[in-house]
Amino acid sequence: MWLAVSFAWRVAMAVRKAGCGIVDASVPYTEVFLLPRGRTILSLHEFWGRRWREYFGPFMGRGVEWLERRLVLRPRVVVVPSNFVGERVRRLREDVRVVPFGLRLEDYLQYRGLGKVFDVAIVSRLVPYKGVLEALEALRLVRRRLRVAVVGDGFLRDSVRHLAESLDHSVSLFFKAPEEEKRRILAQSVYYLLLSTAEGFSISTLEAIALKAYPIVLANEYSATVELIKSLECGTVVSSLSEAAEIIESGEVPGLPTAPLFKYYLRSVVDLYKTILREMI
């Protein structure tokens, strides 16, 4: 908490010294409370609401929930990456704009020709709500032997390693994979499995589609992944581990379209953001 407050103070002083006309505030967000309201854009990735009580417990969670509500009321404009997040923020305020995350697609499409090495890729931070352990348990239900890649790091590293070793599959762990290696692994995977219970956008799902790894994602009231799947008309939304396992067991993979990806091309996303800036000037 002290680091967040210290960061906010340094940002506010730097903005004042530089005489910035418009300031975009993002993670850790605390600087919003010290910046001029009329000249501040808040780029908010997720809005958790009552879910903070599950994450921090009923007492501390209520406090964080209250701070989150005050946070979104403070700036002039709130920018969110999905309609899913936007709907939650609009319950508290007006002037909420949706600008999705984007990719430099040329950095991804070049990997599409790689051959498939893995049946399943799991790419995520190794924290509880990302569903990595649940994804590995889903693979336990698959009878045919799989080649699995787990990419990511976090405090669940030891739990992931222990669970991976207990499976009757060949599981490769990439805890410190650089960006290029992560892209290569995804491109070499048939399926991308994400059973996360909270996503404000899920850029990793967008990357998977760009890299031709078929996404299987979990339907959840706190996840925008379903919105992304519908937008791109690519992927399958499941409601249980067994349903995910059945798809992987079948080995059937529908085609992965390229054209719809261009709505998430970085240049298009930047143009949307520039429109907001022009309106504020």
C-alpha positions as CSV (number, residue, x, y, z in Angstrom):
1,M,0.0,0.0,0.0
2,W,2.8,2.4,0.9
3,L,4.5,1.8,-2.5
4,A,1.2,2.6,-4.3
5,V,0.8,5.9,-2.3
6,S,4.5,6.8,-2.9
7,F,4.1,6.1,-6.6
8,A,0.9,8.2,-6.8
9,W,2.7,11.1,-5.1
10,R,5.7,11.0,-7.5
11,V,3.3,10.8,-10.6
12,A,1.3,13.8,-9.3
13,M,4.5,15.9,-8.8
14,A,5.8,14.9,-12.2
15,V,2.6,15.9,-13.9
16,R,2.5,19.2,-12.1
17,K,6.1,19.9,-13.1
18,A,5.6,18.9,-16.7
19,G,2.4,20.9,-17.0
20,C,0.6,18.0,-18.7
21,G,-2.8,18.9,-20.3
22,I,-4.2,15.4,-20.1
23,V,-3.0,12.5,-18.0
24,D,-3.8,8.8,-18.5
25,A,-3.7,6.9,-15.2
26,S,-3.4,3.1,-15.0
27,V,-2.1,0.5,-12.7
28,P,-1.7,0.9,-9.7
29,Y,-4.5,3.6,-10.2
30,T,-3.8,5.4,-6.8
31,E,-2.4,8.4,-8.6
32,V,-6.0,9.2,-9.8
33,F,-6.8,10.6,-6.4
34,L,-4.0,13.2,-6.6
35,L,-4.4,14.3,-10.3
36,P,-6.7,17.1,-11.6
37,R,-10.1,15.5,-12.1
38,G,-10.9,17.5,-15.3
39,R,-7.7,16.4,-17.1
40,T,-7.5,12.8,-16.1
41,I,-8.3,9.6,-18.0
42,L,-8.5,6.4,-16.0
43,S,-7.5,3.3,-18.1
44,L,-9.2,0.6,-16.0
45,H,-8.5,-3.0,-16.9
46,E,-10.9,-4.7,-14.5
47,F,-13.8,-3.8,-12.2
48,W,-14.3,-6.5,-9.5
49,G,-16.9,-5.0,-7.2
50,R,-18.1,-7.6,-4.6
51,R,-15.5,-10.1,-5.8
52,W,-13.0,-8.2,-3.7
53,R,-14.6,-9.8,-0.7
54,E,-13.8,-13.2,-2.0
55,Y,-10.2,-12.2,-2.7
56,F,-9.3,-10.3,0.5
57,G,-12.0,-11.5,2.9
58,P,-15.2,-9.8,4.0
59,F,-13.7,-7.0,6.0
60,M,-10.7,-5.9,3.9
61,G,-12.6,-6.8,0.8
62,R,-15.4,-4.3,1.6
63,G,-12.7,-1.6,2.0
64,V,-11.1,-2.3,-1.3
65,E,-14.6,-2.4,-3.0
66,W,-15.3,1.0,-1.6
67,L,-12.0,2.4,-2.9
68,E,-12.7,0.9,-6.3
69,R,-16.1,2.7,-6.4
70,R,-14.4,6.0,-5.4
71,L,-11.7,5.5,-8.0
72,V,-14.0,5.2,-11.0
73,L,-16.0,8.4,-9.9
74,R,-12.9,10.5,-9.7
75,P,-11.6,11.1,-13.3
76,R,-13.2,12.9,-16.2
77,V,-13.3,9.8,-18.5
78,V,-12.9,6.1,-17.7
79,V,-11.5,3.9,-20.5
80,V,-12.2,0.1,-20.3
81,P,-11.0,-2.8,-22.5
82,S,-14.4,-4.5,-22.9
83,N,-18.2,-4.0,-22.8
84,F,-18.2,-6.4,-19.9
85,V,-16.2,-4.0,-17.7
86,G,-17.9,-1.0,-19.2
87,E,-21.4,-2.2,-18.1
88,R,-20.2,-2.5,-14.5
89,V,-18.6,0.9,-14.4
90,R,-21.7,2.5,-16.0
91,R,-23.7,1.5,-13.0
92,L,-21.8,4.2,-11.1
93,R,-21.1,6.9,-13.6
94,E,-21.4,8.2,-17.2
95,D,-18.7,8.8,-19.8
96,V,-17.2,5.3,-19.9
97,R,-15.5,4.5,-23.2
98,V,-14.6,1.0,-24.5
99,V,-11.1,0.8,-26.2
100,P,-10.0,-2.9,-26.4
101,F,-6.5,-4.0,-26.1
102,G,-4.7,-4.4,-29.4
103,L,-1.8,-6.3,-31.0
104,R,0.8,-5.6,-33.6
105,L,-0.6,-8.5,-35.6
106,E,2.5,-8.7,-37.8
107,D,4.4,-9.8,-34.7
108,Y,2.1,-12.8,-34.3
109,L,0.9,-13.9,-37.8
110,Q,4.5,-14.7,-38.8
111,Y,4.4,-17.7,-36.3
112,R,1.2,-19.2,-37.8
113,G,3.1,-21.5,-40.1
114,L,4.9,-23.4,-37.3
115,G,4.0,-27.1,-36.9
116,K,2.1,-28.3,-33.9
117,V,4.3,-29.6,-31.1
118,F,1.8,-29.4,-28.1
119,D,-1.8,-30.5,-27.9
120,V,-2.6,-28.0,-25.2
121,A,-1.1,-24.7,-24.0
122,I,-1.9,-23.0,-20.7
123,V,-0.5,-19.4,-20.7
124,S,-1.2,-17.4,-17.5
125,R,0.0,-15.8,-14.3
126,L,0.2,-18.6,-11.8
127,V,-2.3,-17.2,-9.3
128,P,-5.5,-18.8,-7.9
129,Y,-8.2,-17.0,-9.9
130,K,-6.5,-17.7,-13.2
131,G,-7.6,-21.3,-13.0
132,V,-4.3,-22.9,-13.9
133,L,-4.7,-25.7,-11.4
134,E,-8.2,-26.3,-12.6
135,A,-7.0,-26.5,-16.2
136,L,-4.5,-29.2,-15.3
137,E,-7.2,-31.1,-13.4
138,A,-9.4,-30.9,-16.6
139,L,-6.5,-32.5,-18.5
140,R,-6.5,-35.4,-16.0
141,L,-9.9,-36.3,-17.4
142,V,-8.5,-36.7,-20.9
143,R,-7.7,-40.4,-21.7
144,R,-5.4,-39.9,-24.6
145,R,-1.9,-38.9,-23.8
146,L,-1.3,-35.2,-24.3
147,R,1.7,-33.0,-24.9
148,V,1.1,-29.9,-22.7
149,A,2.9,-26.6,-22.3
150,V,2.4,-24.4,-19.2
151,V,3.7,-20.9,-19.6
152,G,3.8,-18.3,-16.9
153,D,5.0,-17.6,-13.3
154,G,3.6,-16.8,-9.9
155,F,3.4,-18.0,-6.4
156,L,1.5,-21.2,-7.4
157,R,4.7,-22.4,-9.3
158,D,5.4,-25.3,-6.9
159,S,1.7,-26.3,-6.9
160,V,1.7,-26.3,-10.7
161,R,4.8,-28.4,-10.8
162,H,3.5,-30.9,-8.3
163,L,0.2,-31.3,-10.1
164,A,1.9,-31.5,-13.5
165,E,4.1,-34.3,-12.3
166,S,1.0,-36.3,-11.2
167,L,-0.6,-36.3,-14.6
168,D,-0.3,-39.1,-17.2
169,H,0.6,-36.5,-19.8
170,S,3.9,-35.0,-21.0
171,V,3.9,-31.6,-19.4
172,S,6.6,-29.0,-20.2
173,L,6.8,-26.0,-17.8
174,F,8.1,-22.7,-19.0
175,F,8.2,-20.4,-15.9
176,K,10.5,-17.8,-17.3
177,A,9.6,-17.8,-21.0
178,P,10.5,-14.6,-22.9
179,E,7.8,-13.1,-25.1
180,E,9.0,-14.6,-28.4
181,E,9.2,-18.1,-26.9
182,K,5.7,-17.7,-25.5
183,R,4.4,-16.8,-29.0
184,R,6.2,-19.8,-30.5
185,I,4.7,-22.2,-27.9
186,L,1.2,-20.9,-28.5
187,A,1.6,-21.2,-32.3
188,Q,2.8,-24.8,-31.9
189,S,-0.2,-25.7,-29.8
190,V,-3.5,-27.1,-31.0
191,Y,-5.7,-25.8,-28.1
192,Y,-5.3,-22.9,-25.7
193,L,-7.0,-23.6,-22.4
194,L,-8.1,-20.8,-20.1
195,L,-10.3,-21.6,-17.1
196,S,-9.8,-18.2,-15.4
197,T,-12.7,-16.9,-13.3
198,A,-11.9,-13.2,-13.7
199,E,-10.8,-11.4,-16.9
200,G,-11.3,-7.8,-17.9
201,F,-10.4,-8.6,-21.5
202,S,-7.9,-11.6,-21.8
203,I,-5.3,-10.5,-24.1
204,S,-3.8,-14.0,-24.0
205,T,-6.9,-15.4,-25.6
206,L,-6.5,-12.8,-28.4
207,E,-2.9,-13.8,-28.8
208,A,-3.8,-17.5,-29.0
209,I,-6.3,-16.8,-31.8
210,A,-3.7,-14.7,-33.6
211,L,-1.2,-17.6,-33.2
212,K,-3.7,-20.2,-34.4
213,A,-4.2,-22.0,-31.1
214,Y,-7.9,-22.8,-30.7
215,P,-9.3,-21.3,-27.4
216,I,-11.4,-23.1,-24.8
217,V,-12.5,-20.7,-22.1
218,L,-14.7,-20.9,-19.0
219,A,-18.1,-19.1,-18.8
220,N,-18.0,-16.9,-15.7
221,E,-19.9,-13.8,-14.5
222,Y,-16.6,-12.0,-13.8
223,S,-14.9,-12.8,-17.2
224,A,-14.9,-10.8,-20.4
225,T,-13.4,-13.8,-22.3
226,V,-16.8,-14.9,-23.6
227,E,-17.3,-11.4,-25.1
228,L,-14.0,-11.8,-27.0
229,I,-14.8,-15.3,-28.3
230,K,-18.2,-14.0,-29.6
231,S,-16.6,-11.0,-31.2
232,L,-14.1,-13.1,-33.1
233,E,-16.5,-16.0,-33.7
234,C,-13.7,-18.3,-32.7
235,G,-13.4,-20.7,-29.8
236,T,-15.6,-22.6,-27.4
237,V,-17.0,-21.5,-24.1
238,V,-17.4,-24.3,-21.5
239,S,-19.2,-24.5,-18.2
240,S,-17.2,-27.3,-16.6
241,L,-13.9,-29.1,-16.5
242,S,-15.4,-32.2,-18.0
243,E,-16.8,-30.2,-21.0
244,A,-13.3,-28.8,-21.7
245,A,-11.8,-32.3,-21.4
246,E,-14.3,-33.7,-23.9
247,I,-13.3,-31.2,-26.5
248,I,-9.6,-31.9,-26.1
249,E,-10.3,-35.6,-26.1
250,S,-12.0,-35.3,-29.5
251,G,-9.0,-33.7,-31.1
252,E,-11.4,-31.8,-33.5
253,V,-10.4,-28.2,-34.2
254,P,-12.6,-25.8,-36.2
255,G,-10.8,-23.3,-38.5
256,L,-9.3,-20.2,-37.0
257,P,-10.3,-17.0,-38.9
258,T,-7.8,-14.1,-39.5
259,A,-10.0,-11.3,-40.8
260,P,-11.9,-10.5,-37.6
261,L,-8.6,-10.0,-35.8
262,F,-8.0,-6.7,-37.5
263,K,-10.6,-5.0,-35.3
264,Y,-8.0,-5.5,-32.6
265,Y,-5.1,-4.3,-34.7
266,L,-3.0,-1.9,-32.6
267,R,-3.3,1.0,-35.1
268,S,-7.1,0.8,-35.0
269,V,-7.2,0.7,-31.2
270,V,-4.9,3.8,-31.0
271,D,-7.2,5.7,-33.4
272,L,-10.1,5.0,-31.0
273,Y,-8.0,6.4,-28.1
274,K,-7.0,9.5,-30.1
275,T,-10.7,10.3,-30.6
276,I,-11.1,10.5,-26.8
277,L,-8.1,12.7,-26.5
278,R,-9.4,15.1,-29.2
279,E,-12.7,15.4,-27.3
280,M,-11.0,16.3,-24.1
281,I,-8.7,19.0,-25.5
